Amino acid sequence: MTTTARPSVQHEDDQVRVTRWDFEPGTRTGRHVHTHDYVVVPVVDGVISAFAPDGSVTESQLRAGESYARPAGGEHDVVNTGSAWLAFVEIEIKTASVG
């Protein structure tokens, strides 16, 4: 499936990539694999569903400012299954710090 949510890369360097995702109801990221560990920081409250390749679906209630982290390797298509616009900022950690 194609990406219908709007990604905006806000910062990228050798260590991190920061992307803001804006979703109207029913829009999606498109199926993708996370190649880096990442942190998600919701901008507003909302509901998303992550559709995995095996057909399983995980619904999550997002709360503005309540972040969560996930390891690299996850594959899914994230859809705004709520009735309102939502946004979150995704911070991908490209390199581990030494030290």
C-alpha positions as CSV (number, residue, x, y, z in Angstrom):
1,M,0.0,0.0,0.0
2,T,1.1,3.5,-0.7
3,T,1.9,6.3,1.8
4,T,-1.0,8.6,2.2
5,A,0.1,10.2,5.5
6,R,2.4,13.2,5.1
7,P,6.0,12.7,6.3
8,S,8.2,15.8,6.8
9,V,11.9,15.2,7.7
10,Q,12.7,17.9,10.2
11,H,16.3,17.0,10.8
12,E,18.8,14.4,9.6
13,D,22.5,13.8,10.3
14,D,24.8,10.8,10.8
15,Q,23.2,10.0,14.2
16,V,19.4,10.6,14.0
17,R,16.6,11.3,11.6
18,V,13.6,13.3,12.9
19,T,10.4,13.0,10.9
20,R,7.0,14.5,11.7
21,W,4.0,12.4,10.4
22,D,0.6,14.0,9.8
23,F,-2.4,11.8,9.3
24,E,-5.9,12.6,8.3
25,P,-8.4,9.9,9.4
26,G,-7.8,6.7,7.3
27,T,-4.4,7.7,6.0
28,R,-1.4,5.4,6.4
29,T,2.4,5.3,6.3
30,G,2.5,2.4,3.9
31,R,4.2,-0.9,4.7
32,H,7.8,-0.4,5.9
33,V,10.5,-2.0,8.0
34,H,12.3,0.0,10.7
35,T,16.0,-0.3,10.1
36,H,16.9,1.7,13.3
37,D,15.7,1.8,16.9
38,Y,13.2,4.7,17.2
39,V,11.2,6.9,19.6
40,V,7.7,8.2,18.8
41,V,6.4,11.4,20.4
42,P,2.7,12.1,19.8
43,V,1.8,15.7,19.0
44,V,-2.0,15.2,19.8
45,D,-4.1,12.4,21.2
46,G,-5.3,9.8,18.7
47,V,-5.8,6.2,17.7
48,I,-3.5,4.3,15.3
49,S,-3.5,0.7,14.2
50,A,-0.4,-1.1,13.1
51,F,-1.0,-3.9,10.5
52,A,1.7,-6.5,10.5
53,P,2.6,-8.8,7.5
54,D,1.1,-11.8,9.3
55,G,-2.3,-10.1,9.3
56,S,-2.2,-9.2,13.0
57,V,-3.4,-5.7,14.0
58,T,-2.2,-3.7,17.1
59,E,-4.3,-0.7,18.1
60,S,-2.7,2.0,20.2
61,Q,-4.1,5.0,22.0
62,L,-1.7,7.9,21.5
63,R,-1.5,10.6,24.2
64,A,0.1,14.0,23.4
65,G,3.6,14.1,24.8
66,E,3.7,10.5,26.0
67,S,6.5,8.9,24.0
68,Y,7.3,5.3,23.4
69,A,10.3,3.5,22.0
70,R,10.7,0.4,19.7
71,P,13.7,-1.6,18.5
72,A,14.7,-1.9,14.9
73,G,13.2,-4.7,12.8
74,G,9.5,-4.0,13.2
75,E,7.5,-4.2,9.9
76,H,4.0,-2.7,9.6
77,D,1.7,-0.3,8.0
78,V,0.4,2.4,10.4
79,V,-3.1,3.8,9.9
80,N,-5.0,6.6,11.6
81,T,-8.0,4.6,12.6
82,G,-9.5,7.4,14.7
83,S,-12.0,10.1,13.6
84,A,-9.7,13.1,13.9
85,W,-6.4,14.4,12.4
86,L,-3.3,13.2,14.3
87,A,0.4,13.7,14.2
88,F,3.5,12.3,15.8
89,V,7.3,12.9,15.6
90,E,9.4,9.9,15.0
91,I,13.1,9.9,16.0
92,E,15.2,7.2,14.4
93,I,18.5,6.5,16.2
94,K,21.0,5.7,13.5
95,T,24.1,5.2,15.6
96,A,24.7,4.1,19.2
97,S,26.8,6.4,21.3
98,V,30.1,5.0,22.6
99,G,30.9,5.6,26.1
